[in-house]
Amino acid sequence: MRWLFATMMYVTRVISPSDIDKIFSVVMPTTSNVVDIDAMRSDVYRMLLELQSDICHTHERVARVWMDGPFGLSFLADQQLVRYAA
């Protein structure tokens, strides 16, 4: 789960139904009648995709704010100097 959410921060991943099955095999409740995993499968898939979309959108906004700030503008200027020097 840590790997899944960490990588969702940077790259959009396609989460296949087999990936969902692997996740469910780890987070399956051990007590009966707590959650009907089969009934929740499509809802969890949708929630993961929505979460991924929200994280990517937020990451892009934070990056854009940083790029418009003094550190980002300095970084862009340095990148142009490096490009012209090469």
N, CA, C and O atoms as a CHARMM CRD file, in Angstrom:
* protein
*
  344
    1    1 MET  N      0.82800  -1.18600   0.00000 PROA 1      0.00000
    2    1 MET  CA     0.00000   0.00000   0.00000 PROA 1      0.00000
    3    1 MET  C      0.87000   1.24600   0.00000 PROA 1      0.00000
    4    1 MET  O      0.54400   2.22000  -0.67800 PROA 1      0.00000
    5    2 ARG  N      1.97500   1.23800   0.74900 PROA 2      0.00000
    6    2 ARG  CA     2.86000   2.40800   0.76700 PROA 2      0.00000
    7    2 ARG  C      3.41600   2.68200  -0.61500 PROA 2      0.00000
    8    2 ARG  O      3.44400   3.82800  -1.06500 PROA 2      0.00000
    9    3 TRP  N      3.86500   1.61500  -1.29800 PROA 3      0.00000
   10    3 TRP  CA     4.39800   1.78100  -2.64200 PROA 3      0.00000
   11    3 TRP  C      3.32100   2.34700  -3.56700 PROA 3      0.00000
   12    3 TRP  O      3.58700   3.24800  -4.36200 PROA 3      0.00000
   13    4 LEU  N      2.12600   1.82100  -3.45700 PROA 4      0.00000
   14    4 LEU  CA     1.03600   2.26000  -4.32300 PROA 4      0.00000
   15    4 LEU  C      0.78200   3.75100  -4.15600 PROA 4      0.00000
   16    4 LEU  O      0.73500   4.48600  -5.14200 PROA 4      0.00000
   17    5 PHE  N      0.61800   4.20000  -2.92500 PROA 5      0.00000
   18    5 PHE  CA     0.29800   5.60000  -2.70500 PROA 5      0.00000
   19    5 PHE  C      1.50300   6.50200  -2.96500 PROA 5      0.00000
   20    5 PHE  O      1.33100   7.63700  -3.41100 PROA 5      0.00000
   21    6 ALA  N      2.70800   6.02600  -2.70000 PROA 6      0.00000
   22    6 ALA  CA     3.89900   6.84000  -2.97000 PROA 6      0.00000
   23    6 ALA  C      4.07200   7.07200  -4.46700 PROA 6      0.00000
   24    6 ALA  O      4.36800   8.19000  -4.88800 PROA 6      0.00000
   25    7 THR  N      3.89200   6.03700  -5.26600 PROA 7      0.00000
   26    7 THR  CA     4.06900   6.20400  -6.70400 PROA 7      0.00000
   27    7 THR  C      2.91300   6.95900  -7.33400 PROA 7      0.00000
   28    7 THR  O      3.07500   7.56200  -8.39500 PROA 7      0.00000
   29    8 MET  N      1.77900   6.93700  -6.71500 PROA 8      0.00000
   30    8 MET  CA     0.65400   7.69900  -7.24900 PROA 8      0.00000
   31    8 MET  C      0.92600   9.20400  -7.18000 PROA 8      0.00000
   32    8 MET  O      0.28600   9.98000  -7.88900 PROA 8      0.00000
   33    9 MET  N      1.86300   9.61700  -6.33600 PROA 9      0.00000
   34    9 MET  CA     2.17300  11.03000  -6.19300 PROA 9      0.00000
   35    9 MET  C      2.86100  11.57900  -7.43600 PROA 9      0.00000
   36    9 MET  O      2.75100  12.77200  -7.72000 PROA 9      0.00000
   37   10 TYR  N      3.55400  10.75200  -8.16800 PROA 10     0.00000
   38   10 TYR  CA     4.38400  11.25700  -9.25000 PROA 10     0.00000
   39   10 TYR  C      3.94400  10.81600 -10.63500 PROA 10     0.00000
   40   10 TYR  O      4.07000  11.58200 -11.59000 PROA 10     0.00000
   41   11 VAL  N      3.45000   9.64700 -10.76100 PROA 11     0.00000
   42   11 VAL  CA     3.10600   9.10400 -12.06700 PROA 11     0.00000
   43   11 VAL  C      1.71900   8.48400 -11.99700 PROA 11     0.00000
   44   11 VAL  O      1.38700   7.78500 -11.03900 PROA 11     0.00000
   45   12 THR  N      0.91700   8.74400 -13.01300 PROA 12     0.00000
   46   12 THR  CA    -0.38900   8.10800 -13.05600 PROA 12     0.00000
   47   12 THR  C     -0.19900   6.62800 -13.36500 PROA 12     0.00000
   48   12 THR  O      0.42400   6.27100 -14.36500 PROA 12     0.00000
   49   13 ARG  N     -0.72400   5.79300 -12.52600 PROA 13     0.00000
   50   13 ARG  CA    -0.61400   4.35000 -12.70300 PROA 13     0.00000
   51   13 ARG  C     -1.97000   3.79000 -13.10900 PROA 13     0.00000
   52   13 ARG  O     -3.01700   4.24400 -12.64600 PROA 13     0.00000
   53   14 VAL  N     -1.92300   2.81500 -13.96600 PROA 14     0.00000
   54   14 VAL  CA    -3.14300   2.09400 -14.31000 PROA 14     0.00000
   55   14 VAL  C     -3.26800   0.95600 -13.32000 PROA 14     0.00000
   56   14 VAL  O     -2.42300   0.06200 -13.28200 PROA 14     0.00000
   57   15 ILE  N     -4.31100   0.98800 -12.52700 PROA 15     0.00000
   58   15 ILE  CA    -4.52600  -0.04100 -11.51400 PROA 15     0.00000
   59   15 ILE  C     -5.48300  -1.06300 -12.10500 PROA 15     0.00000
   60   15 ILE  O     -6.66500  -0.78000 -12.30200 PROA 15     0.00000
   61   16 SER  N     -4.97000  -2.23800 -12.38400 PROA 16     0.00000
   62   16 SER  CA    -5.76800  -3.27100 -13.03200 PROA 16     0.00000
   63   16 SER  C     -6.60900  -4.02000 -12.00400 PROA 16     0.00000
   64   16 SER  O     -6.33400  -3.95600 -10.80600 PROA 16     0.00000
   65   17 PRO  N     -7.62200  -4.72000 -12.46600 PROA 17     0.00000
   66   17 PRO  CA    -8.40800  -5.55100 -11.54900 PROA 17     0.00000
   67   17 PRO  C     -7.54800  -6.57400 -10.79300 PROA 17     0.00000
   68   17 PRO  O     -7.83700  -6.88400  -9.63800 PROA 17     0.00000
   69   18 SER  N     -6.49700  -7.09900 -11.43200 PROA 18     0.00000
   70   18 SER  CA    -5.62400  -8.04200 -10.71900 PROA 18     0.00000
   71   18 SER  C     -4.85100  -7.32900  -9.61000 PROA 18     0.00000
   72   18 SER  O     -4.57900  -7.91900  -8.56400 PROA 18     0.00000
   73   19 ASP  N     -4.49300  -6.04900  -9.83700 PROA 19     0.00000
   74   19 ASP  CA    -3.85000  -5.26600  -8.77200 PROA 19     0.00000
   75   19 ASP  C     -4.80700  -5.07000  -7.60400 PROA 19     0.00000
   76   19 ASP  O     -4.41000  -5.16400  -6.44300 PROA 19     0.00000
   77   20 ILE  N     -6.06300  -4.80000  -7.91800 PROA 20     0.00000
   78   20 ILE  CA    -7.07900  -4.63800  -6.87300 PROA 20     0.00000
   79   20 ILE  C     -7.21500  -5.94400  -6.08200 PROA 20     0.00000
   80   20 ILE  O     -7.33100  -5.92100  -4.85700 PROA 20     0.00000
   81   21 ASP  N     -7.20100  -7.06200  -6.77400 PROA 21     0.00000
   82   21 ASP  CA    -7.27700  -8.36300  -6.08000 PROA 21     0.00000
   83   21 ASP  C     -6.09900  -8.55000  -5.13300 PROA 21     0.00000
   84   21 ASP  O     -6.26900  -9.05600  -4.02400 PROA 21     0.00000
   85   22 LYS  N     -4.89800  -8.14300  -5.56500 PROA 22     0.00000
   86   22 LYS  CA    -3.72300  -8.26000  -4.70700 PROA 22     0.00000
   87   22 LYS  C     -3.87200  -7.37200  -3.46800 PROA 22     0.00000
   88   22 LYS  O     -3.53300  -7.78000  -2.35700 PROA 22     0.00000
   89   23 ILE  N     -4.37500  -6.17100  -3.67000 PROA 23     0.00000
   90   23 ILE  CA    -4.59000  -5.26800  -2.53600 PROA 23     0.00000
   91   23 ILE  C     -5.60800  -5.86800  -1.58300 PROA 23     0.00000
   92   23 ILE  O     -5.40100  -5.87000  -0.36900 PROA 23     0.00000
   93   24 PHE  N     -6.70000  -6.37500  -2.12400 PROA 24     0.00000
   94   24 PHE  CA    -7.75000  -6.97900  -1.29300 PROA 24     0.00000
   95   24 PHE  C     -7.22700  -8.17900  -0.51100 PROA 24     0.00000
   96   24 PHE  O     -7.64600  -8.41200   0.62300 PROA 24     0.00000
   97   25 SER  N     -6.31800  -8.93700  -1.10800 PROA 25     0.00000
   98   25 SER  CA    -5.80700 -10.11200  -0.39900 PROA 25     0.00000
   99   25 SER  C     -5.02300  -9.71600   0.85300 PROA 25     0.00000
  100   25 SER  O     -4.91400 -10.50300   1.79300 PROA 25     0.00000
  101   26 VAL  N     -4.48400  -8.50800   0.86500 PROA 26     0.00000
  102   26 VAL  CA    -3.70900  -8.04200   2.01000 PROA 26     0.00000
  103   26 VAL  C     -4.59700  -7.34800   3.04000 PROA 26     0.00000
  104   26 VAL  O     -4.35900  -7.46800   4.24200 PROA 26     0.00000
  105   27 VAL  N     -5.60600  -6.63400   2.58600 PROA 27     0.00000
  106   27 VAL  CA    -6.42900  -5.84400   3.51100 PROA 27     0.00000
  107   27 VAL  C     -7.75600  -6.52500   3.85000 PROA 27     0.00000
  108   27 VAL  O     -8.62200  -5.92100   4.48300 PROA 27     0.00000
  109   28 MET  N     -7.91000  -7.74600   3.44000 PROA 28     0.00000
  110   28 MET  CA    -9.13900  -8.49400   3.71900 PROA 28     0.00000
  111   28 MET  C     -9.34300  -8.63300   5.22500 PROA 28     0.00000
  112   28 MET  O     -8.43700  -9.08000   5.92900 PROA 28     0.00000
  113   29 PRO  N    -10.52200  -8.25700   5.73200 PROA 29     0.00000
  114   29 PRO  CA   -10.76900  -8.41700   7.17000 PROA 29     0.00000
  115   29 PRO  C    -10.77700  -9.89400   7.56100 PROA 29     0.00000
  116   29 PRO  O    -11.22600 -10.75000   6.79900 PROA 29     0.00000
  117   30 THR  N    -10.27700 -10.17200   8.75100 PROA 30     0.00000
  118   30 THR  CA   -10.24200 -11.55700   9.22100 PROA 30     0.00000
  119   30 THR  C    -11.54100 -11.94500   9.92600 PROA 30     0.00000
  120   30 THR  O    -11.80500 -13.13000  10.12700 PROA 30     0.00000
  121   31 THR  N    -12.33700 -10.97200  10.29400 PROA 31     0.00000
  122   31 THR  CA   -13.62000 -11.23900  10.93100 PROA 31     0.00000
  123   31 THR  C    -14.69800 -11.31900   9.85800 PROA 31     0.00000
  124   31 THR  O    -14.74300 -10.47600   8.96200 PROA 31     0.00000
  125   32 SER  N    -15.54900 -12.30200   9.93800 PROA 32     0.00000
  126   32 SER  CA   -16.59100 -12.44700   8.91900 PROA 32     0.00000
  127   32 SER  C    -17.67700 -11.38900   9.09100 PROA 32     0.00000
  128   32 SER  O    -17.87800 -10.85000  10.18000 PROA 32     0.00000
  129   33 ASN  N    -18.35900 -11.10900   8.00800 PROA 33     0.00000
  130   33 ASN  CA   -19.48300 -10.16300   7.95500 PROA 33     0.00000
  131   33 ASN  C    -19.10700  -8.73000   8.31600 PROA 33     0.00000
  132   33 ASN  O    -19.95700  -7.96200   8.76600 PROA 33     0.00000
  133   34 VAL  N    -17.84500  -8.36500   8.12500 PROA 34     0.00000
  134   34 VAL  CA   -17.43200  -6.98000   8.37600 PROA 34     0.00000
  135   34 VAL  C    -17.61800  -6.15700   7.11100 PROA 34     0.00000
  136   34 VAL  O    -18.29000  -5.12500   7.11900 PROA 34     0.00000
  137   35 VAL  N    -17.01800  -6.62400   6.02900 PROA 35     0.00000
  138   35 VAL  CA   -17.10600  -5.94200   4.74000 PROA 35     0.00000
  139   35 VAL  C    -17.26300  -7.01000   3.66900 PROA 35     0.00000
  140   35 VAL  O    -16.57600  -8.03100   3.68700 PROA 35     0.00000
  141   36 ASP  N    -18.16600  -6.76400   2.74700 PROA 36     0.00000
  142   36 ASP  CA   -18.32200  -7.66800   1.61200 PROA 36     0.00000
  143   36 ASP  C    -17.39500  -7.18000   0.50100 PROA 36     0.00000
  144   36 ASP  O    -17.75000  -6.29800  -0.28100 PROA 36     0.00000
  145   37 ILE  N    -16.21100  -7.76600   0.44900 PROA 37     0.00000
  146   37 ILE  CA   -15.18300  -7.31900  -0.49000 PROA 37     0.00000
  147   37 ILE  C    -15.67500  -7.39900  -1.92900 PROA 37     0.00000
  148   37 ILE  O    -15.43100  -6.48100  -2.71200 PROA 37     0.00000
  149   38 ASP  N    -16.35500  -8.46700  -2.28900 PROA 38     0.00000
  150   38 ASP  CA   -16.81300  -8.60700  -3.66900 PROA 38     0.00000
  151   38 ASP  C    -17.79300  -7.50300  -4.05200 PROA 38     0.00000
  152   38 ASP  O    -17.76900  -7.00800  -5.17900 PROA 38     0.00000
  153   39 ALA  N    -18.64600  -7.12200  -3.12100 PROA 39     0.00000
  154   39 ALA  CA   -19.59800  -6.05400  -3.40100 PROA 39     0.00000
  155   39 ALA  C    -18.91600  -4.68500  -3.47800 PROA 39     0.00000
  156   39 ALA  O    -19.40200  -3.78100  -4.15700 PROA 39     0.00000
  157   40 MET  N    -17.79400  -4.54100  -2.78200 PROA 40     0.00000
  158   40 MET  CA   -17.09000  -3.26400  -2.72300 PROA 40     0.00000
  159   40 MET  C    -16.03600  -3.09500  -3.82100 PROA 40     0.00000
  160   40 MET  O    -15.47700  -2.01000  -3.97900 PROA 40     0.00000
  161   41 ARG  N    -15.76500  -4.15100  -4.57100 PROA 41     0.00000
  162   41 ARG  CA   -14.67600  -4.13800  -5.55000 PROA 41     0.00000
  163   41 ARG  C    -14.74100  -2.94500  -6.50600 PROA 41     0.00000
  164   41 ARG  O    -13.74500  -2.23600  -6.65400 PROA 41     0.00000
  165   42 SER  N    -15.85300  -2.70700  -7.14100 PROA 42     0.00000
  166   42 SER  CA   -15.93700  -1.60200  -8.10400 PROA 42     0.00000
  167   42 SER  C    -15.87200  -0.24400  -7.40000 PROA 42     0.00000
  168   42 SER  O    -15.31900   0.71200  -7.94500 PROA 42     0.00000
  169   43 ASP  N    -16.43800  -0.15700  -6.19000 PROA 43     0.00000
  170   43 ASP  CA   -16.36800   1.10200  -5.44200 PROA 43     0.00000
  171   43 ASP  C    -14.93100   1.42400  -5.04500 PROA 43     0.00000
  172   43 ASP  O    -14.50100   2.57200  -5.15300 PROA 43     0.00000
  173   44 VAL  N    -14.19000   0.42500  -4.59000 PROA 44     0.00000
  174   44 VAL  CA   -12.79700   0.64400  -4.20200 PROA 44     0.00000
  175   44 VAL  C    -11.96500   1.02600  -5.41800 PROA 44     0.00000
  176   44 VAL  O    -11.11300   1.91000  -5.33700 PROA 44     0.00000
  177   45 TYR  N    -12.20500   0.37000  -6.53300 PROA 45     0.00000
  178   45 TYR  CA   -11.49400   0.69700  -7.76900 PROA 45     0.00000
  179   45 TYR  C    -11.73900   2.16000  -8.13800 PROA 45     0.00000
  180   45 TYR  O    -10.79600   2.88100  -8.46500 PROA 45     0.00000
  181   46 ARG  N    -12.98100   2.59800  -8.08900 PROA 46     0.00000
  182   46 ARG  CA   -13.33500   3.99000  -8.40100 PROA 46     0.00000
  183   46 ARG  C    -12.67600   4.94400  -7.41000 PROA 46     0.00000
  184   46 ARG  O    -12.14600   5.98200  -7.80600 PROA 46     0.00000
  185   47 MET  N    -12.70700   4.59800  -6.13100 PROA 47     0.00000
  186   47 MET  CA   -12.10500   5.46900  -5.10800 PROA 47     0.00000
  187   47 MET  C    -10.59800   5.61000  -5.31100 PROA 47     0.00000
  188   47 MET  O    -10.05700   6.70600  -5.16400 PROA 47     0.00000
  189   48 LEU  N     -9.91600   4.51600  -5.64600 PROA 48     0.00000
  190   48 LEU  CA    -8.48400   4.58600  -5.89100 PROA 48     0.00000
  191   48 LEU  C     -8.16500   5.47600  -7.08700 PROA 48     0.00000
  192   48 LEU  O     -7.21900   6.26200  -7.04400 PROA 48     0.00000
  193   49 LEU  N     -8.94500   5.35400  -8.14400 PROA 49     0.00000
  194   49 LEU  CA    -8.71900   6.19200  -9.31700 PROA 49     0.00000
  195   49 LEU  C     -8.99600   7.66200  -8.99800 PROA 49     0.00000
  196   49 LEU  O     -8.26700   8.54100  -9.45600 PROA 49     0.00000
  197   50 GLU  N    -10.03800   7.93300  -8.22000 PROA 50     0.00000
  198   50 GLU  CA   -10.32500   9.31200  -7.82500 PROA 50     0.00000
  199   50 GLU  C     -9.22000   9.87300  -6.94200 PROA 50     0.00000
  200   50 GLU  O     -8.81500  11.02400  -7.10100 PROA 50     0.00000
  201   51 LEU  N     -8.73100   9.05200  -6.00400 PROA 51     0.00000
  202   51 LEU  CA    -7.65100   9.47700  -5.12800 PROA 51     0.00000
  203   51 LEU  C     -6.39600   9.78100  -5.94600 PROA 51     0.00000
  204   51 LEU  O     -5.72800  10.78900  -5.71900 PROA 51     0.00000
  205   52 GLN  N     -6.08600   8.91400  -6.88700 PROA 52     0.00000
  206   52 GLN  CA    -4.92500   9.11600  -7.73100 PROA 52     0.00000
  207   52 GLN  C     -5.06100  10.41500  -8.51500 PROA 52     0.00000
  208   52 GLN  O     -4.10000  11.17800  -8.61900 PROA 52     0.00000
  209   53 SER  N     -6.21600  10.66800  -9.05500 PROA 53     0.00000
  210   53 SER  CA    -6.45100  11.89100  -9.80700 PROA 53     0.00000
  211   53 SER  C     -6.27600  13.12000  -8.92400 PROA 53     0.00000
  212   53 SER  O     -5.64300  14.09500  -9.32800 PROA 53     0.00000
  213   54 ASP  N     -6.83600  13.07300  -7.72300 PROA 54     0.00000
  214   54 ASP  CA    -6.72100  14.20200  -6.79600 PROA 54     0.00000
  215   54 ASP  C     -5.27700  14.45300  -6.38900 PROA 54     0.00000
  216   54 ASP  O     -4.84400  15.60400  -6.32300 PROA 54     0.00000
  217   55 ILE  N     -4.52200  13.38500  -6.11400 PROA 55     0.00000
  218   55 ILE  CA    -3.12300  13.52000  -5.72000 PROA 55     0.00000
  219   55 ILE  C     -2.30400  14.11300  -6.85900 PROA 55     0.00000
  220   55 ILE  O     -1.49700  15.01600  -6.63500 PROA 55     0.00000
  221   56 CYS  N     -2.49900  13.61800  -8.07500 PROA 56     0.00000
  222   56 CYS  CA    -1.75000  14.13900  -9.21600 PROA 56     0.00000
  223   56 CYS  C     -2.08700  15.60900  -9.46100 PROA 56     0.00000
  224   56 CYS  O     -1.20200  16.41300  -9.75400 PROA 56     0.00000
  225   57 HSD  N     -3.35700  15.95200  -9.34100 PROA 57     0.00000
  226   57 HSD  CA    -3.79500  17.33100  -9.52700 PROA 57     0.00000
  227   57 HSD  C     -3.15600  18.23900  -8.47400 PROA 57     0.00000
  228   57 HSD  O     -2.68100  19.32700  -8.80100 PROA 57     0.00000
  229   58 THR  N     -3.14300  17.80400  -7.22500 PROA 58     0.00000
  230   58 THR  CA    -2.55300  18.58400  -6.13600 PROA 58     0.00000
  231   58 THR  C     -1.04900  18.72200  -6.32900 PROA 58     0.00000
  232   58 THR  O     -0.48900  19.79900  -6.12500 PROA 58     0.00000
  233   59 HSD  N     -0.39400  17.62900  -6.72300 PROA 59     0.00000
  234   59 HSD  CA     1.04800  17.66100  -6.95300 PROA 59     0.00000
  235   59 HSD  C      1.38200  18.67000  -8.04800 PROA 59     0.00000
  236   59 HSD  O      2.35500  19.41400  -7.92800 PROA 59     0.00000
  237   60 GLU  N      0.58800  18.70000  -9.10700 PROA 60     0.00000
  238   60 GLU  CA     0.82300  19.65300 -10.19000 PROA 60     0.00000
  239   60 GLU  C      0.64100  21.09000  -9.70300 PROA 60     0.00000
  240   60 GLU  O      1.43500  21.96400 -10.05200 PROA 60     0.00000
  241   61 ARG  N     -0.38900  21.34000  -8.90800 PROA 61     0.00000
  242   61 ARG  CA    -0.61900  22.69500  -8.39600 PROA 61     0.00000
  243   61 ARG  C      0.51500  23.16000  -7.49900 PROA 61     0.00000
  244   61 ARG  O      0.96400  24.30200  -7.60000 PROA 61     0.00000
  245   62 VAL  N      0.98100  22.27200  -6.61700 PROA 62     0.00000
  246   62 VAL  CA     2.09700  22.62800  -5.73400 PROA 62     0.00000
  247   62 VAL  C      3.34700  22.93100  -6.56600 PROA 62     0.00000
  248   62 VAL  O      4.06500  23.88900  -6.28300 PROA 62     0.00000
  249   63 ALA  N      3.60100  22.12300  -7.57600 PROA 63     0.00000
  250   63 ALA  CA     4.76100  22.34600  -8.43700 PROA 63     0.00000
  251   63 ALA  C      4.65100  23.67700  -9.16700 PROA 63     0.00000
  252   63 ALA  O      5.63900  24.40000  -9.29500 PROA 63     0.00000
  253   64 ARG  N      3.46100  24.00000  -9.64400 PROA 64     0.00000
  254   64 ARG  CA     3.28300  25.27500 -10.35100 PROA 64     0.00000
  255   64 ARG  C      3.48700  26.46400  -9.41900 PROA 64     0.00000
  256   64 ARG  O      4.09500  27.45800  -9.81500 PROA 64     0.00000
  257   65 VAL  N      2.99400  26.37700  -8.19600 PROA 65     0.00000
  258   65 VAL  CA     3.19800  27.45400  -7.22800 PROA 65     0.00000
  259   65 VAL  C      4.67900  27.61000  -6.93100 PROA 65     0.00000
  260   65 VAL  O      5.18400  28.73000  -6.85900 PROA 65     0.00000
  261   66 TRP  N      5.38400  26.48700  -6.75600 PROA 66     0.00000
  262   66 TRP  CA     6.81600  26.54100  -6.48400 PROA 66     0.00000
  263   66 TRP  C      7.55900  27.16500  -7.66100 PROA 66     0.00000
  264   66 TRP  O      8.45700  27.98400  -7.46500 PROA 66     0.00000
  265   67 MET  N      7.18600  26.77900  -8.88900 PROA 67     0.00000
  266   67 MET  CA     7.85700  27.30400 -10.07800 PROA 67     0.00000
  267   67 MET  C      7.64300  28.81300 -10.23200 PROA 67     0.00000
  268   67 MET  O      8.50100  29.50700 -10.77800 PROA 67     0.00000
  269   68 ASP  N      6.51800  29.31600  -9.75900 PROA 68     0.00000
  270   68 ASP  CA     6.24700  30.75300  -9.84400 PROA 68     0.00000
  271   68 ASP  C      6.87800  31.53600  -8.69100 PROA 68     0.00000
  272   68 ASP  O      6.88100  32.76700  -8.71500 PROA 68     0.00000
  273   69 GLY  N      7.40600  30.84600  -7.69100 PROA 69     0.00000
  274   69 GLY  CA     8.03900  31.49200  -6.53800 PROA 69     0.00000
  275   69 GLY  C      9.50200  31.79900  -6.81100 PROA 69     0.00000
  276   69 GLY  O     10.01700  31.46700  -7.87900 PROA 69     0.00000
  277   70 PRO  N     10.17000  32.42500  -5.86300 PROA 70     0.00000
  278   70 PRO  CA    11.57500  32.82500  -6.07300 PROA 70     0.00000
  279   70 PRO  C     12.51500  31.63700  -6.30300 PROA 70     0.00000
  280   70 PRO  O     13.42400  31.72600  -7.12800 PROA 70     0.00000
  281   71 PHE  N     12.30900  30.53300  -5.58900 PROA 71     0.00000
  282   71 PHE  CA    13.18000  29.36900  -5.78500 PROA 71     0.00000
  283   71 PHE  C     12.95500  28.73600  -7.15800 PROA 71     0.00000
  284   71 PHE  O     13.90200  28.31700  -7.82300 PROA 71     0.00000
  285   72 GLY  N     11.70600  28.67600  -7.56500 PROA 72     0.00000
  286   72 GLY  CA    11.39900  28.09800  -8.86800 PROA 72     0.00000
  287   72 GLY  C     11.91600  28.95600 -10.00500 PROA 72     0.00000
  288   72 GLY  O     12.45000  28.43000 -10.98100 PROA 72     0.00000
  289   73 LEU  N     11.76700  30.26400  -9.89700 PROA 73     0.00000
  290   73 LEU  CA    12.26500  31.16400 -10.93800 PROA 73     0.00000
  291   73 LEU  C     13.78600  31.09100 -11.03200 PROA 73     0.00000
  292   73 LEU  O     14.34900  31.13100 -12.12600 PROA 73     0.00000
  293   74 SER  N     14.44500  30.98600  -9.88100 PROA 74     0.00000
  294   74 SER  CA    15.90400  30.82400  -9.87500 PROA 74     0.00000
  295   74 SER  C     16.28300  29.49800 -10.52900 PROA 74     0.00000
  296   74 SER  O     17.23300  29.44000 -11.31100 PROA 74     0.00000
  297   75 PHE  N     15.55700  28.45200 -10.21900 PROA 75     0.00000
  298   75 PHE  CA    15.80900  27.14300 -10.81600 PROA 75     0.00000
  299   75 PHE  C     15.65600  27.20500 -12.33800 PROA 75     0.00000
  300   75 PHE  O     16.49600  26.67900 -13.06800 PROA 75     0.00000
  301   76 LEU  N     14.59100  27.84300 -12.81200 PROA 76     0.00000
  302   76 LEU  CA    14.37100  27.95600 -14.26200 PROA 76     0.00000
  303   76 LEU  C     15.48400  28.75400 -14.92900 PROA 76     0.00000
  304   76 LEU  O     15.95200  28.39300 -16.00900 PROA 76     0.00000
  305   77 ALA  N     15.91000  29.84700 -14.28000 PROA 77     0.00000
  306   77 ALA  CA    17.00100  30.65300 -14.83800 PROA 77     0.00000
  307   77 ALA  C     18.27500  29.82300 -14.91700 PROA 77     0.00000
  308   77 ALA  O     18.98100  29.87100 -15.92400 PROA 77     0.00000
  309   78 ASP  N     18.58000  29.05800 -13.86200 PROA 78     0.00000
  310   78 ASP  CA    19.76600  28.19500 -13.87700 PROA 78     0.00000
  311   78 ASP  C     19.67500  27.14500 -14.97700 PROA 78     0.00000
  312   78 ASP  O     20.67500  26.83700 -15.62500 PROA 78     0.00000
  313   79 GLN  N     18.49200  26.59900 -15.19000 PROA 79     0.00000
  314   79 GLN  CA    18.31800  25.58800 -16.23600 PROA 79     0.00000
  315   79 GLN  C     18.56900  26.17800 -17.61500 PROA 79     0.00000
  316   79 GLN  O     19.14200  25.51400 -18.47800 PROA 79     0.00000
  317   80 GLN  N     18.14800  27.41100 -17.82800 PROA 80     0.00000
  318   80 GLN  CA    18.38500  28.04700 -19.13300 PROA 80     0.00000
  319   80 GLN  C     19.86900  28.32500 -19.32700 PROA 80     0.00000
  320   80 GLN  O     20.38500  28.17700 -20.43500 PROA 80     0.00000
  321   81 LEU  N     20.57000  28.73100 -18.24900 PROA 81     0.00000
  322   81 LEU  CA    22.00300  28.94800 -18.35100 PROA 81     0.00000
  323   81 LEU  C     22.73900  27.65900 -18.69200 PROA 81     0.00000
  324   81 LEU  O     23.65400  27.65700 -19.51500 PROA 81     0.00000
  325   82 VAL  N     22.33600  26.56900 -18.05700 PROA 82     0.00000
  326   82 VAL  CA    22.95500  25.26300 -18.32300 PROA 82     0.00000
  327   82 VAL  C     22.70200  24.85300 -19.77200 PROA 82     0.00000
  328   82 VAL  O     23.59400  24.33100 -20.44000 PROA 82     0.00000
  329   83 ARG  N     21.47900  25.09100 -20.25200 PROA 83     0.00000
  330   83 ARG  CA    21.14200  24.69600 -21.62300 PROA 83     0.00000
  331   83 ARG  C     21.96600  25.49100 -22.63600 PROA 83     0.00000
  332   83 ARG  O     22.45300  24.93100 -23.61700 PROA 83     0.00000
  333   84 TYR  N     22.12200  26.80100 -22.39700 PROA 84     0.00000
  334   84 TYR  CA    22.87700  27.62400 -23.33500 PROA 84     0.00000
  335   84 TYR  C     24.37700  27.37000 -23.25200 PROA 84     0.00000
  336   84 TYR  O     25.09500  27.55500 -24.23500 PROA 84     0.00000
  337   85 ALA  N     24.85300  26.94600 -22.08400 PROA 85     0.00000
  338   85 ALA  CA    26.28200  26.66900 -21.92400 PROA 85     0.00000
  339   85 ALA  C     26.67900  25.38300 -22.63500 PROA 85     0.00000
  340   85 ALA  O     27.83600  25.22000 -23.02100 PROA 85     0.00000
  341   86 ALA  N     25.74200  24.48300 -22.80800 PROA 86     0.00000
  342   86 ALA  CA    26.04000  23.18500 -23.43200 PROA 86     0.00000
  343   86 ALA  C     26.04200  23.28700 -24.89600 PROA 86     0.00000
  344   86 ALA  O     26.27400  22.29400 -25.58400 PROA 86     0.00000
